[in-house]
Amino acid sequence: MAELRGNPTQVFSMKDEADIEAKKILTNVYNALETKGYTSLDQIVGYLLTEDPTYITSYNNARSEIRKIDRDELLKLMLRQYLELR
């Protein structure tokens, strides 16, 4: 890696940026569901299995936010994280 004043070069990856954004959205959706008293994991799983947005509360714009993430990409991201793959 090229260095400038002893600091390693930063590497930018669109995949990493997309993963960070997906995690941020998913965390916000989870928190919105918790705040409204839902069983968050069950609601998110229901959404992932059916792609029916009514599983997600509209509180704090959570329903429209989760629809910004491609469901297949979200499942891949979660599986990579679960299997500790990069």
N, CA, C and O atoms as a Tinker XYZ file with bonds, in Angstrom:
   344  protein
     1  N      0.826000   -1.193000    0.000000    73     2
     2  CA     0.000000    0.000000    0.000000    64     1     3
     3  C      0.864000    1.248000    0.000000    63     2     4     5
     4  O      1.889000    1.322000    0.677000    81     3
     5  N      0.428000    2.211000   -0.766000    73     3     6
     6  CA     1.135000    3.489000   -0.767000    64     5     7
     7  C      0.891000    4.179000    0.564000    63     6     8     9
     8  O     -0.186000    4.065000    1.150000    81     7
     9  N      1.898000    4.893000    1.028000    73     7    10
    10  CA     1.754000    5.578000    2.308000    64     9    11
    11  C      2.113000    7.043000    2.158000    63    10    12    13
    12  O      2.944000    7.420000    1.332000    81    11
    13  N      1.475000    7.851000    2.966000    73    11    14
    14  CA     1.760000    9.271000    3.038000    64    13    15
    15  C      1.918000    9.602000    4.507000    63    14    16    17
    16  O      0.968000    9.495000    5.283000    81    15
    17  N      3.112000   10.003000    4.884000    73    15    18
    18  CA     3.399000   10.321000    6.285000    64    17    19
    19  C      3.080000    9.167000    7.236000    63    18    20    21
    20  O      2.618000    9.400000    8.352000    81    19
    21  N      3.315000    7.963000    6.820000    73    19    22
    22  CA     3.135000    6.818000    7.686000    64    21    23
    23  C      1.705000    6.301000    7.805000    63    22    24    25
    24  O      1.461000    5.350000    8.548000    81    23
    25  N      0.751000    6.907000    7.086000    73    23    26
    26  CA    -0.639000    6.443000    7.139000    64    25    27
    27  C     -0.938000    5.590000    5.919000    63    26    28    29
    28  O     -0.618000    5.989000    4.799000    81    27
    29  N     -1.551000    4.415000    6.111000    73    27    30
    30  CA    -1.874000    3.571000    4.957000    64    29    31
    31  C     -2.955000    4.227000    4.083000    63    30    32    33
    32  O     -3.786000    4.994000    4.568000    81    31
    33  N     -2.919000    3.911000    2.814000    73    31    34
    34  CA    -3.895000    4.439000    1.867000    64    33    35
    35  C     -5.282000    3.898000    2.184000    63    34    36    37
    36  O     -5.460000    2.703000    2.420000    81    35
    37  N     -6.248000    4.788000    2.186000    73    35    38
    38  CA    -7.636000    4.377000    2.392000    64    37    39
    39  C     -8.140000    3.685000    1.126000    63    38    40    41
    40  O     -7.870000    4.148000    0.018000    81    39
    41  N     -8.860000    2.596000    1.282000    73    39    42
    42  CA    -9.440000    1.885000    0.153000    64    41    43
    43  C    -10.946000    2.066000    0.212000    63    42    44    45
    44  O    -11.586000    1.738000    1.210000    81    43
    45  N    -11.504000    2.594000   -0.871000    73    43    46
    46  CA   -12.938000    2.840000   -0.937000    64    45    47
    47  C    -13.595000    1.681000   -1.670000    63    46    48    49
    48  O    -13.126000    1.266000   -2.730000    81    47
    49  N    -14.666000    1.165000   -1.115000    73    47    50
    50  CA   -15.401000    0.077000   -1.741000    64    49    51
    51  C    -16.883000    0.405000   -1.732000    63    50    52    53
    52  O    -17.459000    0.657000   -0.674000    81    51
    53  N    -17.501000    0.405000   -2.899000    73    51    54
    54  CA   -18.945000    0.657000   -2.990000    64    53    55
    55  C    -19.720000   -0.410000   -2.216000    63    54    56    57
    56  O    -20.743000   -0.123000   -1.595000    81    55
    57  N    -19.222000   -1.628000   -2.263000    73    55    58
    58  CA   -19.888000   -2.718000   -1.549000    64    57    59
    59  C    -19.921000   -2.424000   -0.061000    63    58    60    61
    60  O    -20.951000   -2.607000    0.588000    81    59
    61  N    -18.802000   -1.968000    0.483000    73    59    62
    62  CA   -18.756000   -1.641000    1.901000    64    61    63
    63  C    -19.699000   -0.497000    2.236000    63    62    64    65
    64  O    -20.374000   -0.531000    3.265000    81    63
    65  N    -19.753000    0.514000    1.380000    73    63    66
    66  CA   -20.652000    1.645000    1.600000    64    65    67
    67  C    -22.108000    1.193000    1.572000    63    66    68    69
    68  O    -22.914000    1.629000    2.394000    81    67
    69  N    -22.443000    0.325000    0.633000    73    67    70
    70  CA   -23.809000   -0.195000    0.535000    64    69    71
    71  C    -24.144000   -1.037000    1.765000    63    70    72    73
    72  O    -25.262000   -0.970000    2.275000    81    71
    73  N    -23.192000   -1.819000    2.237000    73    71    74
    74  CA   -23.398000   -2.639000    3.434000    64    73    75
    75  C    -23.633000   -1.757000    4.656000    63    74    76    77
    76  O    -24.500000   -2.041000    5.483000    81    75
    77  N    -22.853000   -0.687000    4.760000    73    75    78
    78  CA   -23.000000    0.233000    5.889000    64    77    79
    79  C    -24.381000    0.885000    5.861000    63    78    80    81
    80  O    -25.036000    1.000000    6.897000    81    79
    81  N    -24.824000    1.310000    4.679000    73    79    82
    82  CA   -26.134000    1.944000    4.546000    64    81    83
    83  C    -27.251000    0.950000    4.870000    63    82    84    85
    84  O    -28.216000    1.301000    5.549000    81    83
    85  N    -27.123000   -0.285000    4.387000    73    83    86
    86  CA   -28.129000   -1.307000    4.670000    64    85    87
    87  C    -28.214000   -1.573000    6.168000    63    86    88    89
    88  O    -29.310000   -1.705000    6.714000    81    87
    89  N    -27.077000   -1.650000    6.829000    73    87    90
    90  CA   -27.070000   -1.891000    8.275000    64    89    91
    91  C    -27.730000   -0.732000    9.011000    63    90    92    93
    92  O    -28.489000   -0.941000    9.958000    81    91
    93  N    -27.440000    0.490000    8.575000    73    91    94
    94  CA   -28.040000    1.668000    9.193000    64    93    95
    95  C    -29.563000    1.635000    9.048000    63    94    96    97
    96  O    -30.289000    1.873000   10.013000    81    95
    97  N    -30.033000    1.344000    7.860000    73    95    98
    98  CA   -31.479000    1.280000    7.617000    64    97    99
    99  C    -32.107000    0.166000    8.439000    63    98   100   101
   100  O    -33.133000    0.374000    9.088000    81    99
   101  N    -31.502000   -1.009000    8.416000    73    99   102
   102  CA   -32.047000   -2.150000    9.151000    64   101   103
   103  C    -32.084000   -1.882000   10.648000    63   102   104   105
   104  O    -33.037000   -2.271000   11.324000    81   103
   105  N    -31.064000   -1.227000   11.168000    73   103   106
   106  CA   -31.044000   -0.861000   12.584000    64   105   107
   107  C    -32.161000    0.119000   12.909000    63   106   108   109
   108  O    -32.832000   -0.020000   13.932000    81   107
   109  N    -32.362000    1.105000   12.051000    73   107   110
   110  CA   -33.446000    2.066000   12.255000    64   109   111
   111  C    -34.816000    1.400000   12.206000    63   110   112   113
   112  O    -35.696000    1.722000   13.004000    81   111
   113  N    -34.995000    0.471000   11.270000    73   111   114
   114  CA   -36.258000   -0.267000   11.158000    64   113   115
   115  C    -36.477000   -1.098000   12.421000    63   114   116   117
   116  O    -37.572000   -1.100000   12.984000    81   115
   117  N    -35.444000   -1.796000   12.860000    73   115   118
   118  CA   -35.525000   -2.601000   14.081000    64   117   119
   119  C    -35.942000   -1.731000   15.264000    63   118   120   121
   120  O    -36.840000   -2.095000   16.023000    81   119
   121  N    -35.288000   -0.582000   15.414000    73   119   122
   122  CA   -35.602000    0.311000   16.529000    64   121   123
   123  C    -37.024000    0.856000   16.445000    63   122   124   125
   124  O    -37.692000    0.986000   17.471000    81   123
   125  N    -37.492000    1.174000   15.259000    73   123   126
   126  CA   -38.862000    1.663000   15.089000    64   125   127
   127  C    -39.868000    0.588000   15.495000    63   126   128   129
   128  O    -40.861000    0.881000   16.161000    81   127
   129  N    -39.610000   -0.643000   15.096000    73   127   130
   130  CA   -40.495000   -1.748000   15.472000    64   129   131
   131  C    -40.498000   -1.963000   16.980000    63   130   132   133
   132  O    -41.553000   -2.168000   17.580000    81   131
   133  N    -39.320000   -1.916000   17.590000    73   131   134
   134  CA   -39.219000   -2.068000   19.047000    64   133   135
   135  C    -39.989000   -0.957000   19.756000    63   134   136   137
   136  O    -40.722000   -1.218000   20.710000    81   135
   137  N    -39.825000    0.256000   19.300000    73   135   138
   138  CA   -40.493000    1.407000   19.910000    64   137   139
   139  C    -42.011000    1.246000   19.876000    63   138   140   141
   140  O    -42.708000    1.617000   20.821000    81   139
   141  N    -42.508000    0.692000   18.782000    73   139   142
   142  CA   -43.949000    0.510000   18.639000    64   141   143
   143  C    -44.455000   -0.763000   19.317000    63   142   144   145
   144  O    -45.655000   -1.040000   19.291000    81   143
   145  N    -43.556000   -1.539000   19.922000    73   143   146
   146  CA   -43.963000   -2.712000   20.699000    64   145   147
   147  C    -44.077000   -4.003000   19.919000    63   146   148   149
   148  O    -44.651000   -4.973000   20.414000    81   147
   149  N    -43.546000   -4.035000   18.715000    73   147   150
   150  CA   -43.582000   -5.259000   17.911000    64   149   151
   151  C    -42.400000   -6.159000   18.250000    63   150   152   153
   152  O    -41.397000   -5.704000   18.801000    81   151
   153  N    -42.527000   -7.432000   17.915000    73   151   154
   154  CA   -41.406000   -8.360000   18.005000    64   153   155
   155  C    -40.587000   -8.133000   16.730000    63   154   156   157
   156  O    -40.884000   -8.697000   15.677000    81   155
   157  N    -39.580000   -7.318000   16.843000    73   155   158
   158  CA   -38.854000   -6.792000   15.683000    64   157   159
   159  C    -38.316000   -7.866000   14.744000    63   158   160   161
   160  O    -38.517000   -7.785000   13.532000    81   159
   161  N    -37.644000   -8.856000   15.283000    73   159   162
   162  CA   -37.058000   -9.886000   14.432000    64   161   163
   163  C    -38.134000  -10.637000   13.657000    63   162   164   165
   164  O    -37.959000  -10.912000   12.470000    81   163
   165  N    -39.231000  -10.968000   14.304000    73   163   166
   166  CA   -40.313000  -11.674000   13.615000    64   165   167
   167  C    -40.895000  -10.829000   12.491000    63   166   168   169
   168  O    -41.194000  -11.344000   11.414000    81   167
   169  N    -41.056000   -9.536000   12.739000    73   167   170
   170  CA   -41.611000   -8.645000   11.724000    64   169   171
   171  C    -40.669000   -8.520000   10.529000    63   170   172   173
   172  O    -41.115000   -8.530000    9.381000    81   171
   173  N    -39.382000   -8.403000   10.793000    73   171   174
   174  CA   -38.409000   -8.282000    9.700000    64   173   175
   175  C    -38.332000   -9.585000    8.911000    63   174   176   177
   176  O    -38.256000   -9.558000    7.682000    81   175
   177  N    -38.351000  -10.714000    9.594000    73   175   178
   178  CA   -38.352000  -12.008000    8.905000    64   177   179
   179  C    -39.603000  -12.128000    8.028000    63   178   180   181
   180  O    -39.519000  -12.577000    6.886000    81   179
   181  N    -40.745000  -11.733000    8.555000    73   179   182
   182  CA   -41.976000  -11.752000    7.763000    64   181   183
   183  C    -41.839000  -10.920000    6.498000    63   182   184   185
   184  O    -42.265000  -11.341000    5.423000    81   183
   185  N    -41.250000   -9.752000    6.625000    73   183   186
   186  CA   -41.028000   -8.904000    5.458000    64   185   187
   187  C    -40.082000   -9.572000    4.461000    63   186   188   189
   188  O    -40.339000   -9.577000    3.257000    81   187
   189  N    -38.984000  -10.137000    4.974000    73   187   190
   190  CA   -38.010000  -10.762000    4.081000    64   189   191
   191  C    -38.587000  -11.966000    3.342000    63   190   192   193
   192  O    -38.260000  -12.199000    2.178000    81   191
   193  N    -39.445000  -12.730000    4.018000    73   191   194
   194  CA   -40.030000  -13.909000    3.378000    64   193   195
   195  C    -41.092000  -13.555000    2.343000    63   194   196   197
   196  O    -41.225000  -14.237000    1.327000    81   195
   197  N    -41.839000  -12.500000    2.597000    73   195   198
   198  CA   -42.987000  -12.189000    1.728000    64   197   199
   199  C    -42.818000  -10.925000    0.899000    63   198   200   201
   200  O    -43.510000  -10.743000   -0.103000    81   199
   201  N    -41.918000  -10.062000    1.302000    73   199   202
   202  CA   -41.731000   -8.725000    0.731000    64   201   203
   203  C    -42.994000   -7.868000    0.876000    63   202   204   205
   204  O    -43.214000   -6.922000    0.119000    81   203
   205  N    -43.807000   -8.222000    1.858000    73   203   206
   206  CA   -45.019000   -7.455000    2.169000    64   205   207
   207  C    -44.643000   -6.345000    3.141000    63   206   208   209
   208  O    -44.294000   -6.623000    4.288000    81   207
   209  N    -44.710000   -5.086000    2.698000    73   207   210
   210  CA   -44.262000   -3.983000    3.547000    64   209   211
   211  C    -45.117000   -3.758000    4.787000    63   210   212   213
   212  O    -44.705000   -3.026000    5.687000    81   211
   213  N    -46.300000   -4.370000    4.855000    73   211   214
   214  CA   -47.140000   -4.157000    6.033000    64   213   215
   215  C    -46.584000   -4.844000    7.279000    63   214   216   217
   216  O    -47.088000   -4.619000    8.379000    81   215
   217  N    -45.561000   -5.671000    7.127000    73   215   218
   218  CA   -44.880000   -6.238000    8.294000    64   217   219
   219  C    -44.065000   -5.183000    9.027000    63   218   220   221
   220  O    -43.701000   -5.363000   10.189000    81   219
   221  N    -43.780000   -4.077000    8.336000    73   219   222
   222  CA   -42.923000   -3.027000    8.887000    64   221   223
   223  C    -43.769000   -1.805000    9.212000    63   222   224   225
   224  O    -44.578000   -1.370000    8.393000    81   223
   225  N    -43.586000   -1.257000   10.389000    73   223   226
   226  CA   -44.319000   -0.073000   10.802000    64   225   227
   227  C    -43.935000    1.125000    9.929000    63   226   228   229
   228  O    -42.822000    1.200000    9.408000    81   227
   229  N    -44.864000    2.042000    9.784000    73   227   230
   230  CA   -44.541000    3.278000    9.062000    64   229   231
   231  C    -43.927000    4.314000   10.012000    63   230   232   233
   232  O    -43.492000    5.379000    9.574000    81   231
   233  N    -43.894000    4.003000   11.306000    73   231   234
   234  CA   -43.314000    4.889000   12.311000    64   233   235
   235  C    -41.865000    5.224000   11.945000    63   234   236   237
   236  O    -41.097000    4.339000   11.565000    81   235
   237  N    -41.500000    6.483000   12.057000    73   235   238
   238  CA   -40.149000    6.971000   11.721000    64   237   239
   239  C    -39.737000    6.621000   10.294000    63   238   240   241
   240  O    -38.551000    6.470000   10.003000    81   239
   241  N    -40.721000    6.493000    9.409000    73   239   242
   242  CA   -40.465000    6.240000    7.984000    64   241   243
   243  C    -39.812000    4.875000    7.731000    63   242   244   245
   244  O    -39.187000    4.670000    6.690000    81   243
   245  N    -39.958000    3.941000    8.681000    73   243   246
   246  CA   -39.284000    2.641000    8.590000    64   245   247
   247  C    -39.731000    1.841000    7.367000    63   246   248   249
   248  O    -38.906000    1.198000    6.719000    81   247
   249  N    -41.010000    1.873000    7.047000    73   247   250
   250  CA   -41.528000    1.083000    5.925000    64   249   251
   251  C    -40.916000    1.534000    4.597000    63   250   252   253
   252  O    -40.516000    0.701000    3.783000    81   251
   253  N    -40.844000    2.819000    4.384000    73   251   254
   254  CA   -40.261000    3.284000    3.119000    64   253   255
   255  C    -38.746000    3.102000    3.113000    63   254   256   257
   256  O    -38.158000    2.882000    2.054000    81   255
   257  N    -38.107000    3.190000    4.274000    73   255   258
   258  CA   -36.664000    3.001000    4.352000    64   257   259
   259  C    -36.254000    1.578000    3.992000    63   258   260   261
   260  O    -35.312000    1.378000    3.226000    81   259
   261  N    -36.958000    0.589000    4.544000    73   259   262
   262  CA   -36.550000   -0.804000    4.288000    64   261   263
   263  C    -36.745000   -1.170000    2.824000    63   262   264   265
   264  O    -36.073000   -2.066000    2.314000    81   263
   265  N    -37.654000   -0.488000    2.149000    73   263   266
   266  CA   -37.885000   -0.770000    0.733000    64   265   267
   267  C    -36.768000   -0.221000   -0.153000    63   266   268   269
   268  O    -36.723000   -0.525000   -1.345000    81   267
   269  N    -35.874000    0.580000    0.412000    73   267   270
   270  CA   -34.719000    1.092000   -0.332000    64   269   271
   271  C    -33.640000    0.026000   -0.508000    63   270   272   273
   272  O    -32.771000    0.148000   -1.372000    81   271
   273  N    -33.701000   -1.015000    0.316000    73   271   274
   274  CA   -32.700000   -2.083000    0.268000    64   273   275
   275  C    -33.244000   -3.219000   -0.584000    63   274   276   277
   276  O    -34.365000   -3.680000   -0.369000    81   275
   277  N    -32.451000   -3.672000   -1.550000    73   275   278
   278  CA   -32.831000   -4.839000   -2.337000    64   277   279
   279  C    -32.878000   -6.051000   -1.407000    63   278   280   281
   280  O    -31.902000   -6.358000   -0.723000    81   279
   281  N    -34.000000   -6.721000   -1.390000    73   279   282
   282  CA   -34.198000   -7.832000   -0.457000    64   281   283
   283  C    -33.164000   -8.937000   -0.650000    63   282   284   285
   284  O    -32.655000   -9.474000    0.333000    81   283
   285  N    -32.845000   -9.286000   -1.887000    73   283   286
   286  CA   -31.843000  -10.327000   -2.130000    64   285   287
   287  C    -30.468000   -9.901000   -1.622000    63   286   288   289
   288  O    -29.737000  -10.707000   -1.046000    81   287
   289  N    -30.120000   -8.638000   -1.837000    73   287   290
   290  CA   -28.842000   -8.134000   -1.354000    64   289   291
   291  C    -28.802000   -8.136000    0.168000    63   290   292   293
   292  O    -27.771000   -8.444000    0.766000    81   291
   293  N    -29.919000   -7.794000    0.790000    73   291   294
   294  CA   -29.991000   -7.814000    2.247000    64   293   295
   295  C    -29.806000   -9.231000    2.783000    63   294   296   297
   296  O    -29.098000   -9.432000    3.770000    81   295
   297  N    -30.430000  -10.202000    2.148000    73   295   298
   298  CA   -30.260000  -11.593000    2.579000    64   297   299
   299  C    -28.813000  -12.050000    2.410000    63   298   300   301
   300  O    -28.282000  -12.753000    3.269000    81   299
   301  N    -28.173000  -11.656000    1.308000    73   299   302
   302  CA   -26.761000  -12.000000    1.107000    64   301   303
   303  C    -25.891000  -11.365000    2.186000    63   302   304   305
   304  O    -25.008000  -12.013000    2.749000    81   303
   305  N    -26.148000  -10.100000    2.465000    73   303   306
   306  CA   -25.388000   -9.391000    3.494000    64   305   307
   307  C    -25.526000  -10.084000    4.841000    63   306   308   309
   308  O    -24.538000  -10.284000    5.547000    81   307
   309  N    -26.749000  -10.448000    5.195000    73   307   310
   310  CA   -26.981000  -11.099000    6.488000    64   309   311
   311  C    -26.324000  -12.477000    6.532000    63   310   312   313
   312  O    -25.772000  -12.864000    7.562000    81   311
   313  N    -26.376000  -13.210000    5.438000    73   311   314
   314  CA   -25.752000  -14.532000    5.395000    64   313   315
   315  C    -24.228000  -14.417000    5.484000    63   314   316   317
   316  O    -23.587000  -15.194000    6.191000    81   315
   317  N    -23.648000  -13.446000    4.764000    73   315   318
   318  CA   -22.201000  -13.228000    4.869000    64   317   319
   319  C    -21.819000  -12.900000    6.298000    63   318   320   321
   320  O    -20.826000  -13.412000    6.814000    81   319
   321  N    -22.607000  -12.044000    6.941000    73   319   322
   322  CA   -22.311000  -11.657000    8.322000    64   321   323
   323  C    -22.431000  -12.862000    9.253000    63   322   324   325
   324  O    -21.590000  -13.058000   10.130000    81   323
   325  N    -23.464000  -13.660000    9.063000    73   323   326
   326  CA   -23.691000  -14.826000    9.917000    64   325   327
   327  C    -22.551000  -15.844000    9.761000    63   326   328   329
   328  O    -22.089000  -16.436000   10.737000    81   327
   329  N    -22.115000  -16.030000    8.522000    73   327   330
   330  CA   -21.043000  -16.993000    8.266000    64   329   331
   331  C    -19.651000  -16.384000    8.432000    63   330   332   333
   332  O    -18.637000  -17.057000    8.244000    81   331
   333  N    -19.622000  -15.092000    8.789000    73   331   334
   334  CA   -18.384000  -14.359000    8.983000    64   333   335
   335  C    -17.498000  -14.405000    7.734000    63   334   336   337
   336  O    -16.293000  -14.645000    7.811000    81   335
   337  N    -18.138000  -14.168000    6.578000    73   335   338
   338  CA   -17.433000  -14.118000    5.307000    64   337   339
   339  C    -17.199000  -12.663000    4.912000    63   338   340   341
   340  O    -17.928000  -11.778000    5.359000    81   339
   341  N    -16.224000  -12.415000    4.108000    73   339   342
   342  CA   -15.986000  -11.066000    3.566000    64   341   343
   343  C    -15.736000  -11.155000    2.133000    63   342   344
   344  O    -15.513000  -10.135000    1.481000    81   343
